[in-house]
Amino acid sequence: MVGTLTHRILITGASGFVGTALLQLLEREHAGCEVFALGHGEGRRNPIDLRDRDAIDDAVREIQPTALVHLAAVAAPSDARNEPRHAWDVNVTGTMNLAESVMRHAPEARFVYIGSSEAYGASFQSATGPVTENAPLRPMNVYGATKAAADLMIGQMSYDGLRAIRFRPFNHTGPGQSDTYVVSDFARQVAEILSGKREPVIHVGNLEAERDFLDVRDVVRAYVIAAIRDSETGPDCIYNIASGQPRKIRAILDALIARSGIDIEVRADPERLRPNEIPVACGDASKARERLNWTPLVPFDQILADVLGYWRRICSPR
């Protein structure tokens, strides 16, 4: 019951972009939860390497969580592409270490695995509309492959008794996101132009791709629901977190430039093109709506305003 310290939530990757939003939501709306944050730079606990089985075991045994939300990962596709072995070690072996430890030391805990829509990969190319959770996992890049492999592994372990809930979130953004990601990258460039730090030129990759974008605050609401609500767990508990609305990258750029109120030149940069680019990626989240009573609430215009506002504060002269 919320209001008493009955929920003990262990969060990996708590110091990252999504982890920070998750901690803020729990603090703001679920003060009755006891939260244990694992992540680089966490003051309350030394950072733990997910590849260190003994350290993971000690943490889970000591904390005895009622739920574990597993966010920690090599999360940027470019980082995974540059260091594939490291990505496999962290994203798959690290996930196995956590799941095995939960089964040993906290078998009643919910294991909330945060996967990725990148796992669908080539399935987007043959889709005639938003993909459902039944679409085959056909990853086309290293990051997607590691997330698909861990997703399948957690699904298998749920047959062995792991109380798993698996999420496949689509693109999400918000204030504080790294400029490795497209919306934040565009917003940073616009903010730098507005602050006079660069000429009025934005450098871009492929603008024709279409993606399904969400606000990070909507995404973490789904994770909290899975962690604290008495909802079903098991092999069939797989949920897309998506808006169902594909948006062309060009339209997002145009909207950010319009918000700037000035003329900005757009210049293609071959260095920003991703290999194996999928033309359209869009998800059907009706299962999450029906079973978790989750739906995105933040309007897209608000998302863009908040991300641009964040970068304008960062870039403004001190």
C-alpha positions in Angstrom: 0.0 0.0 0.0 1.4 3.4 -0.9 1.8 5.6 2.2 3.8 3.0 4.2 7.2 1.7 3.4 6.0 -1.5 1.9 7.5 -0.9 -1.6 11.3 -1.3 -1.7 12.3 -0.3 -5.2 15.8 -0.9 -6.5 16.7 1.1 -9.6 19.7 0.4 -11.8 20.9 3.2 -14.0 19.4 5.6 -11.5 21.8 8.5 -12.3 21.0 8.5 -16.1 18.4 10.5 -18.0 15.5 8.1 -17.5 16.6 7.1 -14.0 16.6 10.7 -12.9 13.1 11.2 -14.2 12.0 8.0 -12.5 13.4 9.0 -9.1 11.7 12.4 -9.4 8.4 10.8 -10.1 8.7 8.4 -7.1 9.7 11.3 -4.8 6.9 13.5 -6.0 4.0 11.1 -6.1 5.0 8.0 -4.2 6.7 9.2 -1.1 5.7 6.0 0.7 8.2 4.0 -1.5 11.7 3.3 -0.2 14.0 3.7 -3.2 17.5 2.3 -3.6 19.4 3.9 -6.4 22.3 2.1 -8.2 24.2 4.0 -10.7 27.3 6.0 -11.5 27.6 9.0 -9.3 25.0 7.9 -6.7 25.8 9.4 -3.4 23.9 6.8 -1.3 25.7 3.8 -2.7 28.9 3.1 -4.4 28.5 2.5 -8.2 28.1 -1.2 -9.0 29.4 -2.8 -12.1 26.6 -5.0 -13.5 29.2 -7.5 -14.7 30.3 -8.1 -11.0 28.1 -11.0 -9.9 29.2 -10.9 -6.3 28.6 -7.2 -5.9 25.1 -7.6 -7.5 24.4 -10.5 -5.2 25.4 -8.5 -2.1 23.2 -5.6 -3.1 20.1 -7.6 -3.8 20.6 -9.7 -0.7 21.0 -6.6 1.5 18.2 -4.5 0.0 15.6 -7.3 -0.4 13.6 -5.2 -3.0 9.9 -5.7 -3.7 10.7 -4.5 -7.3 13.7 -3.9 -9.4 13.6 -1.5 -12.3 16.5 -2.3 -14.6 17.5 0.8 -16.6 21.2 0.5 -16.6 22.6 -0.2 -20.1 25.0 0.9 -22.8 22.0 3.0 -24.1 23.3 5.0 -27.1 23.3 3.0 -30.3 26.5 4.8 -31.4 28.3 3.7 -28.2 27.2 0.1 -28.7 28.4 0.2 -32.3 31.8 1.5 -31.3 32.3 -1.0 -28.4 30.1 -4.0 -29.2 31.7 -6.4 -26.8 31.2 -4.0 -23.9 27.6 -3.5 -24.9 26.9 -7.3 -24.9 28.7 -7.7 -21.5 26.7 -4.9 -19.9 23.3 -5.3 -21.6 23.1 -9.0 -21.6 25.4 -10.5 -19.0 24.7 -7.7 -16.6 21.0 -8.3 -17.0 21.5 -12.0 -16.4 23.4 -11.3 -13.2 20.6 -9.1 -11.9 17.8 -11.5 -12.8 19.6 -14.5 -11.3 20.3 -12.6 -8.1 16.7 -11.6 -7.8 15.6 -15.2 -8.3 18.0 -16.3 -5.5 17.5 -13.6 -2.9 14.2 -11.8 -3.6 12.1 -14.3 -5.6 8.9 -12.4 -4.9 10.2 -9.2 -6.3 9.0 -7.8 -9.7 11.7 -7.6 -12.3 10.9 -4.7 -14.5 13.1 -5.0 -17.6 13.5 -1.9 -19.7 14.1 -3.1 -23.3 13.9 -1.1 -26.5 11.8 -0.7 -29.6 15.2 -1.1 -31.4 14.8 -4.8 -30.9 12.1 -4.9 -33.6 14.5 -3.7 -36.2 13.7 -5.1 -39.6 10.1 -5.9 -38.5 9.3 -2.2 -39.0 10.2 -2.5 -42.7 7.4 -5.1 -43.3 4.9 -3.5 -40.9 1.8 -1.9 -42.4 1.1 0.2 -39.3 2.2 0.5 -35.7 3.9 -2.8 -34.5 2.4 -4.8 -31.6 4.4 -6.9 -29.1 3.8 -9.9 -31.3 6.1 -8.6 -34.0 9.3 -10.6 -34.4 12.5 -9.3 -32.8 14.8 -8.7 -35.8 17.4 -6.2 -34.6 19.6 -4.4 -37.2 22.2 -2.8 -35.0 24.4 -3.9 -32.0 22.3 -2.0 -29.4 19.0 -3.5 -30.7 20.6 -7.0 -30.7 21.7 -6.7 -27.1 18.3 -5.5 -26.0 16.5 -8.2 -27.9 18.8 -10.9 -26.5 18.2 -9.7 -22.9 14.5 -9.4 -23.6 14.3 -13.0 -24.8 16.4 -14.1 -21.8 14.1 -12.4 -19.3 11.1 -14.0 -21.1 12.7 -17.4 -20.7 13.5 -16.8 -17.0 9.9 -15.8 -16.4 9.0 -19.4 -17.2 11.4 -20.5 -14.5 9.7 -18.2 -11.9 11.1 -14.7 -12.4 8.3 -12.3 -11.8 9.1 -10.3 -15.0 7.4 -7.4 -16.8 9.1 -6.4 -20.0 8.9 -2.9 -21.6 9.8 -2.0 -25.2 9.8 1.8 -25.1 9.9 3.9 -28.3 11.9 7.1 -28.6 11.6 9.3 -25.6 13.0 12.7 -24.8 12.8 15.5 -22.3 14.8 18.1 -20.4 18.2 16.8 -19.5 18.6 14.3 -22.2 22.0 13.9 -23.8 22.5 15.6 -27.2 23.5 12.1 -28.5 19.7 11.9 -29.3 18.1 13.7 -32.1 15.5 16.0 -30.4 18.0 17.1 -27.8 20.7 17.5 -30.5 18.5 19.8 -32.6 17.4 21.8 -29.5 20.9 22.3 -28.3 22.0 23.6 -31.7 19.0 26.0 -31.8 19.8 27.2 -28.3 23.5 27.8 -29.2 22.4 29.9 -32.2 20.0 31.9 -30.1 22.7 32.6 -27.5 25.2 33.7 -30.2 27.5 30.8 -29.6 27.3 29.5 -33.2 26.3 30.7 -36.7 22.7 30.2 -37.7 23.3 26.8 -39.3 22.1 23.4 -38.0 23.9 20.3 -39.0 21.6 17.2 -39.5 21.6 13.6 -40.6 18.6 11.8 -42.2 15.5 14.0 -41.9 13.2 11.7 -43.8 13.0 9.0 -41.1 9.8 8.8 -39.0 9.8 8.0 -35.3 7.4 7.5 -32.5 8.2 10.1 -29.8 7.2 10.3 -26.1 8.0 12.5 -23.1 10.2 10.7 -20.6 7.8 11.7 -17.8 5.1 9.6 -19.5 7.5 6.7 -20.0 8.5 6.5 -16.4 4.9 6.5 -15.2 4.5 3.1 -16.9 7.6 1.8 -15.0 6.2 3.0 -11.7 2.8 1.3 -12.4 4.7 -2.0 -13.1 6.8 -1.7 -10.0 4.1 -0.9 -7.4 0.8 -2.0 -8.8 -0.4 -5.5 -8.2 -0.6 -6.3 -11.9 0.2 -9.5 -13.6 3.7 -10.7 -14.2 5.1 -13.4 -16.4 6.0 -14.4 -20.0 3.0 -12.5 -21.6 3.7 -9.3 -19.7 5.4 -7.4 -22.5 4.4 -3.8 -23.3 5.2 -1.4 -26.0 5.4 2.2 -24.6 4.5 4.3 -27.6 2.3 7.2 -28.9 1.2 5.3 -32.0 2.0 8.5 -34.0 5.0 8.5 -36.3 6.6 11.9 -36.7 9.0 12.9 -39.5 12.4 14.1 -38.1 12.2 17.0 -40.6 8.9 18.2 -39.0 10.5 18.1 -35.5 13.4 20.2 -36.8 11.0 22.7 -38.5 9.0 23.0 -35.3 12.1 23.8 -33.2 13.4 26.3 -35.8 9.9 28.0 -35.8 10.1 28.3 -32.0 13.4 30.1 -32.4 11.8 32.9 -34.4 14.8 33.4 -36.7 16.0 32.1 -40.0 18.3 29.1 -39.6 20.0 27.2 -42.5 19.8 23.4 -42.4 23.0 21.6 -43.6 23.3 17.8 -44.2 26.2 16.2 -42.4 27.2 12.7 -43.7 28.8 12.0 -40.3 25.4 12.1 -38.7 23.9 9.4 -40.9 23.2 6.1 -39.1 23.9 2.8 -40.8 20.8 0.5 -41.3 18.4 3.4 -40.9 14.8 2.2 -40.7 12.3 4.6 -42.6 9.4 4.4 -40.1 9.3 3.0 -36.6 6.0 3.3 -34.7 4.4 1.3 -31.9 1.0 0.1 -30.8 0.6 0.5 -27.1 -3.0 -0.7 -26.7 -1.9 -3.6 -24.5 -0.3 -1.1 -22.0 -3.5 1.0 -22.2 -5.7 -2.0 -21.5 -3.7 -3.8 -18.9 -1.8 -1.0 -17.1 -4.2 1.8 -17.7 -1.3 3.8 -19.1 -1.5 6.4 -21.8 0.8 9.3 -22.8 -0.4 12.7 -21.5 2.3 15.3 -22.4 1.5 17.0 -25.8 4.3 16.9 -28.3 4.5 20.7 -28.5 5.0 20.8 -24.8 7.8 18.2 -25.1 9.6 20.4 -27.7 9.1 23.6 -25.6 10.5 21.9 -22.5 13.6 20.5 -24.3 14.4 23.8 -26.0 13.8 25.6 -22.8 16.3 23.3 -21.0 19.0 23.9 -23.6 18.4 27.7 -23.6 19.0 27.7 -19.9 22.2 25.7 -20.4 23.5 27.9 -23.2 22.5 31.3 -21.7 25.4 33.6 -20.7 26.1 33.3 -17.0 
